Amino acid sequence: MSGPWDAIDGHVFAERIIQALMIIRDQFGDTVPEAIDRFSERYEYLRETRPDDFAKPREEYGRGFYS
């Protein structure tokens, strides 16, 4: 999949959550809760289809992230 997902996916893999959410909001016009939901859906999709692209295991991803 191309378009905005290329940039978003790069941020998801690198655990740059805020940057991914900002692009999602900009590209899709989402509210913050909608962007979080869209991020979560994409994260789960990527974990299923591209698990080796993540630097951290699921248990450690986002640990220490507070917004």
PyMOL Python script that loads the backbone (N, CA, C, O; Angstrom):
from pymol import cmd

cmd.read_pdbstr("""\
ATOM      1  N   MET A   1       0.849  -1.167   0.000  1.00  0.00           N
ATOM      2  CA  MET A   1       0.000   0.000   0.000  1.00  0.00           C
ATOM      3  C   MET A   1       0.894   1.229   0.000  1.00  0.00           C
ATOM      4  O   MET A   1       1.886   1.272   0.728  1.00  0.00           O
ATOM      5  N   SER A   2       0.562   2.213  -0.793  1.00  0.00           N
ATOM      6  CA  SER A   2       1.415   3.400  -0.869  1.00  0.00           C
ATOM      7  C   SER A   2       0.639   4.621  -0.392  1.00  0.00           C
ATOM      8  O   SER A   2      -0.385   4.502   0.280  1.00  0.00           O
ATOM      9  N   GLY A   3       1.136   5.771  -0.744  1.00  0.00           N
ATOM     10  CA  GLY A   3       0.499   6.995  -0.304  1.00  0.00           C
ATOM     11  C   GLY A   3       0.904   7.323   1.115  1.00  0.00           C
ATOM     12  O   GLY A   3       2.055   7.110   1.495  1.00  0.00           O
ATOM     13  N   PRO A   4      -0.031   7.843   1.913  1.00  0.00           N
ATOM     14  CA  PRO A   4       0.327   8.252   3.271  1.00  0.00           C
ATOM     15  C   PRO A   4       0.757   7.090   4.149  1.00  0.00           C
ATOM     16  O   PRO A   4       1.465   7.287   5.137  1.00  0.00           O
ATOM     17  N   TRP A   5       0.335   5.876   3.797  1.00  0.00           N
ATOM     18  CA  TRP A   5       0.685   4.730   4.641  1.00  0.00           C
ATOM     19  C   TRP A   5       2.183   4.460   4.649  1.00  0.00           C
ATOM     20  O   TRP A   5       2.695   3.947   5.644  1.00  0.00           O
ATOM     21  N   ASP A   6       2.899   4.781   3.593  1.00  0.00           N
ATOM     22  CA  ASP A   6       4.351   4.585   3.592  1.00  0.00           C
ATOM     23  C   ASP A   6       5.003   5.356   4.741  1.00  0.00           C
ATOM     24  O   ASP A   6       5.798   4.804   5.502  1.00  0.00           O
ATOM     25  N   ALA A   7       4.658   6.623   4.855  1.00  0.00           N
ATOM     26  CA  ALA A   7       5.230   7.454   5.922  1.00  0.00           C
ATOM     27  C   ALA A   7       4.718   7.013   7.288  1.00  0.00           C
ATOM     28  O   ALA A   7       5.487   6.932   8.246  1.00  0.00           O
ATOM     29  N   ILE A   8       3.432   6.729   7.376  1.00  0.00           N
ATOM     30  CA  ILE A   8       2.847   6.311   8.646  1.00  0.00           C
ATOM     31  C   ILE A   8       3.494   5.016   9.118  1.00  0.00           C
ATOM     32  O   ILE A   8       3.890   4.903  10.279  1.00  0.00           O
ATOM     33  N   ASP A   9       3.602   4.041   8.225  1.00  0.00           N
ATOM     34  CA  ASP A   9       4.181   2.752   8.596  1.00  0.00           C
ATOM     35  C   ASP A   9       5.607   2.901   9.095  1.00  0.00           C
ATOM     36  O   ASP A   9       5.999   2.237  10.055  1.00  0.00           O
ATOM     37  N   GLY A  10       6.386   3.759   8.462  1.00  0.00           N
ATOM     38  CA  GLY A  10       7.756   3.989   8.917  1.00  0.00           C
ATOM     39  C   GLY A  10       7.789   4.470  10.355  1.00  0.00           C
ATOM     40  O   GLY A  10       8.634   4.043  11.142  1.00  0.00           O
ATOM     41  N   HIS A  11       6.875   5.354  10.694  1.00  0.00           N
ATOM     42  CA  HIS A  11       6.798   5.849  12.067  1.00  0.00           C
ATOM     43  C   HIS A  11       6.314   4.750  13.018  1.00  0.00           C
ATOM     44  O   HIS A  11       6.807   4.641  14.141  1.00  0.00           O
ATOM     45  N   VAL A  12       5.365   3.946  12.579  1.00  0.00           N
ATOM     46  CA  VAL A  12       4.872   2.853  13.431  1.00  0.00           C
ATOM     47  C   VAL A  12       6.012   1.890  13.740  1.00  0.00           C
ATOM     48  O   VAL A  12       6.214   1.521  14.897  1.00  0.00           O
ATOM     49  N   PHE A  13       6.754   1.481  12.723  1.00  0.00           N
ATOM     50  CA  PHE A  13       7.859   0.545  12.939  1.00  0.00           C
ATOM     51  C   PHE A  13       8.924   1.124  13.865  1.00  0.00           C
ATOM     52  O   PHE A  13       9.516   0.397  14.663  1.00  0.00           O
ATOM     53  N   ALA A  14       9.171   2.441  13.761  1.00  0.00           N
ATOM     54  CA  ALA A  14      10.201   3.102  14.565  1.00  0.00           C
ATOM     55  C   ALA A  14       9.679   3.559  15.930  1.00  0.00           C
ATOM     56  O   ALA A  14      10.409   4.187  16.696  1.00  0.00           O
ATOM     57  N   GLU A  15       8.429   3.247  16.229  1.00  0.00           N
ATOM     58  CA  GLU A  15       7.802   3.589  17.500  1.00  0.00           C
ATOM     59  C   GLU A  15       7.699   5.101  17.697  1.00  0.00           C
ATOM     60  O   GLU A  15       7.775   5.597  18.821  1.00  0.00           O
ATOM     61  N   ARG A  16       7.525   5.822  16.597  1.00  0.00           N
ATOM     62  CA  ARG A  16       7.306   7.272  16.650  1.00  0.00           C
ATOM     63  C   ARG A  16       5.793   7.501  16.567  1.00  0.00           C
ATOM     64  O   ARG A  16       5.257   7.859  15.519  1.00  0.00           O
ATOM     65  N   ILE A  17       5.142   7.290  17.672  1.00  0.00           N
ATOM     66  CA  ILE A  17       3.685   7.263  17.735  1.00  0.00           C
ATOM     67  C   ILE A  17       3.071   8.634  17.450  1.00  0.00           C
ATOM     68  O   ILE A  17       2.121   8.738  16.674  1.00  0.00           O
ATOM     69  N   ILE A  18       3.598   9.664  18.062  1.00  0.00           N
ATOM     70  CA  ILE A  18       3.054  11.018  17.868  1.00  0.00           C
ATOM     71  C   ILE A  18       3.144  11.427  16.402  1.00  0.00           C
ATOM     72  O   ILE A  18       2.188  11.969  15.848  1.00  0.00           O
ATOM     73  N   GLN A  19       4.288  11.170  15.772  1.00  0.00           N
ATOM     74  CA  GLN A  19       4.450  11.536  14.367  1.00  0.00           C
ATOM     75  C   GLN A  19       3.443  10.793  13.485  1.00  0.00           C
ATOM     76  O   GLN A  19       2.861  11.376  12.571  1.00  0.00           O
ATOM     77  N   ALA A  20       3.246   9.509  13.767  1.00  0.00           N
ATOM     78  CA  ALA A  20       2.265   8.732  13.005  1.00  0.00           C
ATOM     79  C   ALA A  20       0.869   9.305  13.202  1.00  0.00           C
ATOM     80  O   ALA A  20       0.116   9.438  12.237  1.00  0.00           O
ATOM     81  N   LEU A  21       0.518   9.642  14.424  1.00  0.00           N
ATOM     82  CA  LEU A  21      -0.806  10.209  14.691  1.00  0.00           C
ATOM     83  C   LEU A  21      -0.998  11.552  13.994  1.00  0.00           C
ATOM     84  O   LEU A  21      -2.090  11.847  13.507  1.00  0.00           O
ATOM     85  N   MET A  22       0.041  12.357  13.945  1.00  0.00           N
ATOM     86  CA  MET A  22      -0.058  13.655  13.271  1.00  0.00           C
ATOM     87  C   MET A  22      -0.330  13.481  11.778  1.00  0.00           C
ATOM     88  O   MET A  22      -1.158  14.191  11.209  1.00  0.00           O
ATOM     89  N   ILE A  23       0.363  12.542  11.149  1.00  0.00           N
ATOM     90  CA  ILE A  23       0.132  12.297   9.717  1.00  0.00           C
ATOM     91  C   ILE A  23      -1.273  11.747   9.496  1.00  0.00           C
ATOM     92  O   ILE A  23      -1.961  12.158   8.562  1.00  0.00           O
ATOM     93  N   ILE A  24      -1.696  10.830  10.342  1.00  0.00           N
ATOM     94  CA  ILE A  24      -3.048  10.268  10.221  1.00  0.00           C
ATOM     95  C   ILE A  24      -4.089  11.384  10.315  1.00  0.00           C
ATOM     96  O   ILE A  24      -5.011  11.435   9.501  1.00  0.00           O
ATOM     97  N   ARG A  25      -3.955  12.260  11.277  1.00  0.00           N
ATOM     98  CA  ARG A  25      -4.911  13.360  11.432  1.00  0.00           C
ATOM     99  C   ARG A  25      -4.902  14.265  10.205  1.00  0.00           C
ATOM    100  O   ARG A  25      -5.955  14.684   9.725  1.00  0.00           O
ATOM    101  N   ASP A  26      -3.707  14.562   9.705  1.00  0.00           N
ATOM    102  CA  ASP A  26      -3.582  15.439   8.544  1.00  0.00           C
ATOM    103  C   ASP A  26      -4.160  14.796   7.293  1.00  0.00           C
ATOM    104  O   ASP A  26      -4.896  15.446   6.551  1.00  0.00           O
ATOM    105  N   GLN A  27      -3.845  13.543   7.049  1.00  0.00           N
ATOM    106  CA  GLN A  27      -4.250  12.859   5.816  1.00  0.00           C
ATOM    107  C   GLN A  27      -5.726  12.474   5.784  1.00  0.00           C
ATOM    108  O   GLN A  27      -6.357  12.506   4.727  1.00  0.00           O
ATOM    109  N   PHE A  28      -6.272  12.111   6.937  1.00  0.00           N
ATOM    110  CA  PHE A  28      -7.631  11.591   6.965  1.00  0.00           C
ATOM    111  C   PHE A  28      -8.628  12.522   7.654  1.00  0.00           C
ATOM    112  O   PHE A  28      -9.828  12.251   7.655  1.00  0.00           O
ATOM    113  N   GLY A  29      -8.142  13.607   8.234  1.00  0.00           N
ATOM    114  CA  GLY A  29      -9.029  14.550   8.907  1.00  0.00           C
ATOM    115  C   GLY A  29      -9.635  13.999  10.190  1.00  0.00           C
ATOM    116  O   GLY A  29     -10.708  14.424  10.618  1.00  0.00           O
ATOM    117  N   ASP A  30      -8.939  13.057  10.793  1.00  0.00           N
ATOM    118  CA  ASP A  30      -9.453  12.418  12.000  1.00  0.00           C
ATOM    119  C   ASP A  30      -9.348  13.325  13.219  1.00  0.00           C
ATOM    120  O   ASP A  30      -8.482  14.196  13.297  1.00  0.00           O
ATOM    121  N   THR A  31     -10.250  13.097  14.163  1.00  0.00           N
ATOM    122  CA  THR A  31     -10.097  13.677  15.493  1.00  0.00           C
ATOM    123  C   THR A  31      -9.007  12.875  16.196  1.00  0.00           C
ATOM    124  O   THR A  31      -8.555  11.856  15.673  1.00  0.00           O
ATOM    125  N   VAL A  32      -8.584  13.319  17.364  1.00  0.00           N
ATOM    126  CA  VAL A  32      -7.557  12.583  18.099  1.00  0.00           C
ATOM    127  C   VAL A  32      -8.022  11.153  18.415  1.00  0.00           C
ATOM    128  O   VAL A  32      -7.275  10.209  18.160  1.00  0.00           O
ATOM    129  N   PRO A  33      -9.230  10.963  18.962  1.00  0.00           N
ATOM    130  CA  PRO A  33      -9.666   9.580  19.226  1.00  0.00           C
ATOM    131  C   PRO A  33      -9.761   8.723  17.951  1.00  0.00           C
ATOM    132  O   PRO A  33      -9.431   7.537  17.975  1.00  0.00           O
ATOM    133  N   GLU A  34     -10.204   9.315  16.861  1.00  0.00           N
ATOM    134  CA  GLU A  34     -10.272   8.576  15.598  1.00  0.00           C
ATOM    135  C   GLU A  34      -8.878   8.195  15.114  1.00  0.00           C
ATOM    136  O   GLU A  34      -8.669   7.084  14.628  1.00  0.00           O
ATOM    137  N   ALA A  35      -7.923   9.117  15.246  1.00  0.00           N
ATOM    138  CA  ALA A  35      -6.553   8.843  14.817  1.00  0.00           C
ATOM    139  C   ALA A  35      -5.941   7.724  15.658  1.00  0.00           C
ATOM    140  O   ALA A  35      -5.218   6.875  15.137  1.00  0.00           O
ATOM    141  N   ILE A  36      -6.231   7.726  16.948  1.00  0.00           N
ATOM    142  CA  ILE A  36      -5.723   6.660  17.816  1.00  0.00           C
ATOM    143  C   ILE A  36      -6.308   5.322  17.391  1.00  0.00           C
ATOM    144  O   ILE A  36      -5.595   4.320  17.335  1.00  0.00           O
ATOM    145  N   ASP A  37      -7.592   5.301  17.093  1.00  0.00           N
ATOM    146  CA  ASP A  37      -8.229   4.062  16.622  1.00  0.00           C
ATOM    147  C   ASP A  37      -7.625   3.598  15.305  1.00  0.00           C
ATOM    148  O   ASP A  37      -7.350   2.411  15.129  1.00  0.00           O
ATOM    149  N   ARG A  38      -7.417   4.533  14.377  1.00  0.00           N
ATOM    150  CA  ARG A  38      -6.840   4.182  13.073  1.00  0.00           C
ATOM    151  C   ARG A  38      -5.405   3.685  13.250  1.00  0.00           C
ATOM    152  O   ARG A  38      -4.996   2.725  12.596  1.00  0.00           O
ATOM    153  N   PHE A  39      -4.645   4.331  14.127  1.00  0.00           N
ATOM    154  CA  PHE A  39      -3.284   3.897  14.423  1.00  0.00           C
ATOM    155  C   PHE A  39      -3.307   2.467  14.968  1.00  0.00           C
ATOM    156  O   PHE A  39      -2.532   1.618  14.525  1.00  0.00           O
ATOM    157  N   SER A  40      -4.184   2.206  15.918  1.00  0.00           N
ATOM    158  CA  SER A  40      -4.274   0.873  16.530  1.00  0.00           C
ATOM    159  C   SER A  40      -4.605  -0.197  15.505  1.00  0.00           C
ATOM    160  O   SER A  40      -4.024  -1.283  15.517  1.00  0.00           O
ATOM    161  N   GLU A  41      -5.545   0.117  14.616  1.00  0.00           N
ATOM    162  CA  GLU A  41      -5.895  -0.835  13.557  1.00  0.00           C
ATOM    163  C   GLU A  41      -4.703  -1.098  12.649  1.00  0.00           C
ATOM    164  O   GLU A  41      -4.438  -2.245  12.288  1.00  0.00           O
ATOM    165  N   ARG A  42      -3.986  -0.050  12.279  1.00  0.00           N
ATOM    166  CA  ARG A  42      -2.827  -0.211  11.395  1.00  0.00           C
ATOM    167  C   ARG A  42      -1.714  -0.983  12.099  1.00  0.00           C
ATOM    168  O   ARG A  42      -1.064  -1.836  11.495  1.00  0.00           O
ATOM    169  N   TYR A  43      -1.500  -0.679  13.383  1.00  0.00           N
ATOM    170  CA  TYR A  43      -0.489  -1.383  14.165  1.00  0.00           C
ATOM    171  C   TYR A  43      -0.779  -2.881  14.168  1.00  0.00           C
ATOM    172  O   TYR A  43       0.123  -3.684  13.929  1.00  0.00           O
ATOM    173  N   GLU A  44      -2.005  -3.258  14.431  1.00  0.00           N
ATOM    174  CA  GLU A  44      -2.373  -4.678  14.455  1.00  0.00           C
ATOM    175  C   GLU A  44      -2.203  -5.320  13.082  1.00  0.00           C
ATOM    176  O   GLU A  44      -1.738  -6.455  12.976  1.00  0.00           O
ATOM    177  N   TYR A  45      -2.578  -4.594  12.036  1.00  0.00           N
ATOM    178  CA  TYR A  45      -2.405  -5.101  10.672  1.00  0.00           C
ATOM    179  C   TYR A  45      -0.917  -5.343  10.380  1.00  0.00           C
ATOM    180  O   TYR A  45      -0.545  -6.384   9.840  1.00  0.00           O
ATOM    181  N   LEU A  46      -0.083  -4.381  10.740  1.00  0.00           N
ATOM    182  CA  LEU A  46       1.352  -4.516  10.482  1.00  0.00           C
ATOM    183  C   LEU A  46       1.974  -5.629  11.324  1.00  0.00           C
ATOM    184  O   LEU A  46       2.863  -6.336  10.848  1.00  0.00           O
ATOM    185  N   ARG A  47       1.529  -5.790  12.542  1.00  0.00           N
ATOM    186  CA  ARG A  47       2.036  -6.888  13.386  1.00  0.00           C
ATOM    187  C   ARG A  47       1.717  -8.240  12.754  1.00  0.00           C
ATOM    188  O   ARG A  47       2.513  -9.174  12.851  1.00  0.00           O
ATOM    189  N   GLU A  48       0.560  -8.349  12.108  1.00  0.00           N
ATOM    190  CA  GLU A  48       0.175  -9.604  11.458  1.00  0.00           C
ATOM    191  C   GLU A  48       0.924  -9.828  10.151  1.00  0.00           C
ATOM    192  O   GLU A  48       1.357 -10.944   9.866  1.00  0.00           O
ATOM    193  N   THR A  49       1.077  -8.773   9.356  1.00  0.00           N
ATOM    194  CA  THR A  49       1.617  -8.939   8.006  1.00  0.00           C
ATOM    195  C   THR A  49       3.122  -8.710   7.900  1.00  0.00           C
ATOM    196  O   THR A  49       3.754  -9.223   6.976  1.00  0.00           O
ATOM    197  N   ARG A  50       3.708  -7.954   8.822  1.00  0.00           N
ATOM    198  CA  ARG A  50       5.140  -7.625   8.739  1.00  0.00           C
ATOM    199  C   ARG A  50       5.801  -7.649  10.117  1.00  0.00           C
ATOM    200  O   ARG A  50       6.448  -6.673  10.499  1.00  0.00           O
ATOM    201  N   PRO A  51       5.656  -8.722  10.859  1.00  0.00           N
ATOM    202  CA  PRO A  51       6.168  -8.743  12.234  1.00  0.00           C
ATOM    203  C   PRO A  51       7.673  -8.535  12.345  1.00  0.00           C
ATOM    204  O   PRO A  51       8.145  -8.002  13.349  1.00  0.00           O
ATOM    205  N   ASP A  52       8.433  -8.944  11.335  1.00  0.00           N
ATOM    206  CA  ASP A  52       9.892  -8.823  11.396  1.00  0.00           C
ATOM    207  C   ASP A  52      10.385  -7.389  11.224  1.00  0.00           C
ATOM    208  O   ASP A  52      11.557  -7.107  11.473  1.00  0.00           O
ATOM    209  N   ASP A  53       9.507  -6.479  10.801  1.00  0.00           N
ATOM    210  CA  ASP A  53       9.904  -5.088  10.604  1.00  0.00           C
ATOM    211  C   ASP A  53       9.889  -4.271  11.897  1.00  0.00           C
ATOM    212  O   ASP A  53      10.328  -3.120  11.907  1.00  0.00           O
ATOM    213  N   PHE A  54       9.391  -4.856  12.980  1.00  0.00           N
ATOM    214  CA  PHE A  54       9.354  -4.157  14.257  1.00  0.00           C
ATOM    215  C   PHE A  54      10.655  -4.391  15.011  1.00  0.00           C
ATOM    216  O   PHE A  54      11.169  -5.508  15.059  1.00  0.00           O
ATOM    217  N   ALA A  55      11.176  -3.324  15.597  1.00  0.00           N
ATOM    218  CA  ALA A  55      12.424  -3.416  16.368  1.00  0.00           C
ATOM    219  C   ALA A  55      12.178  -3.997  17.755  1.00  0.00           C
ATOM    220  O   ALA A  55      13.075  -4.597  18.346  1.00  0.00           O
ATOM    221  N   LYS A  56      10.973  -3.824  18.272  1.00  0.00           N
ATOM    222  CA  LYS A  56      10.645  -4.297  19.616  1.00  0.00           C
ATOM    223  C   LYS A  56       9.496  -5.294  19.556  1.00  0.00           C
ATOM    224  O   LYS A  56       8.632  -5.212  18.683  1.00  0.00           O
ATOM    225  N   PRO A  57       9.498  -6.228  20.487  1.00  0.00           N
ATOM    226  CA  PRO A  57       8.356  -7.147  20.556  1.00  0.00           C
ATOM    227  C   PRO A  57       7.104  -6.413  21.039  1.00  0.00           C
ATOM    228  O   PRO A  57       7.187  -5.326  21.610  1.00  0.00           O
ATOM    229  N   ARG A  58       5.962  -7.017  20.803  1.00  0.00           N
ATOM    230  CA  ARG A  58       4.679  -6.422  21.180  1.00  0.00           C
ATOM    231  C   ARG A  58       4.660  -5.975  22.646  1.00  0.00           C
ATOM    232  O   ARG A  58       4.124  -4.913  22.964  1.00  0.00           O
ATOM    233  N   GLU A  59       5.238  -6.773  23.526  1.00  0.00           N
ATOM    234  CA  GLU A  59       5.204  -6.486  24.955  1.00  0.00           C
ATOM    235  C   GLU A  59       5.950  -5.203  25.333  1.00  0.00           C
ATOM    236  O   GLU A  59       5.637  -4.578  26.346  1.00  0.00           O
ATOM    237  N   GLU A  60       6.926  -4.816  24.526  1.00  0.00           N
ATOM    238  CA  GLU A  60       7.730  -3.630  24.838  1.00  0.00           C
ATOM    239  C   GLU A  60       7.349  -2.409  24.016  1.00  0.00           C
ATOM    240  O   GLU A  60       7.764  -1.297  24.344  1.00  0.00           O
ATOM    241  N   TYR A  61       6.577  -2.589  22.967  1.00  0.00           N
ATOM    242  CA  TYR A  61       6.218  -1.476  22.079  1.00  0.00           C
ATOM    243  C   TYR A  61       5.400  -0.444  22.853  1.00  0.00           C
ATOM    244  O   TYR A  61       4.407  -0.786  23.495  1.00  0.00           O
ATOM    245  N   GLY A  62       5.813   0.796  22.791  1.00  0.00           N
ATOM    246  CA  GLY A  62       5.088   1.891  23.432  1.00  0.00           C
ATOM    247  C   GLY A  62       5.298   1.984  24.927  1.00  0.00           C
ATOM    248  O   GLY A  62       4.704   2.841  25.581  1.00  0.00           O
ATOM    249  N   ARG A  63       6.120   1.132  25.472  1.00  0.00           N
ATOM    250  CA  ARG A  63       6.383   1.187  26.913  1.00  0.00           C
ATOM    251  C   ARG A  63       7.019   2.531  27.253  1.00  0.00           C
ATOM    252  O   ARG A  63       7.993   2.942  26.623  1.00  0.00           O
ATOM    253  N   GLY A  64       6.470   3.199  28.239  1.00  0.00           N
ATOM    254  CA  GLY A  64       6.984   4.502  28.626  1.00  0.00           C
ATOM    255  C   GLY A  64       6.409   5.654  27.816  1.00  0.00           C
ATOM    256  O   GLY A  64       6.795   6.805  28.016  1.00  0.00           O
ATOM    257  N   PHE A  65       5.484   5.353  26.897  1.00  0.00           N
ATOM    258  CA  PHE A  65       4.871   6.416  26.103  1.00  0.00           C
ATOM    259  C   PHE A  65       3.683   6.998  26.856  1.00  0.00           C
ATOM    260  O   PHE A  65       2.761   6.278  27.237  1.00  0.00           O
ATOM    261  N   TYR A  66       3.717   8.289  27.062  1.00  0.00           N
ATOM    262  CA  TYR A  66       2.613   8.987  27.707  1.00  0.00           C
ATOM    263  C   TYR A  66       2.317  10.230  26.885  1.00  0.00           C
ATOM    264  O   TYR A  66       3.226  10.952  26.475  1.00  0.00           O
ATOM    265  N   SER A  67       1.049  10.465  26.654  1.00  0.00           N
ATOM    266  CA  SER A  67       0.703  11.661  25.883  1.00  0.00           C
ATOM    267  C   SER A  67      -0.242  12.539  26.663  1.00  0.00           C
ATOM    268  O   SER A  67      -0.647  13.595  26.176  1.00  0.00           O
TER     269      SER A  67
END
""", "prot")
cmd.dss("prot")
cmd.show_as("cartoon", "prot")
cmd.util.cbc("prot")
cmd.orient("prot")
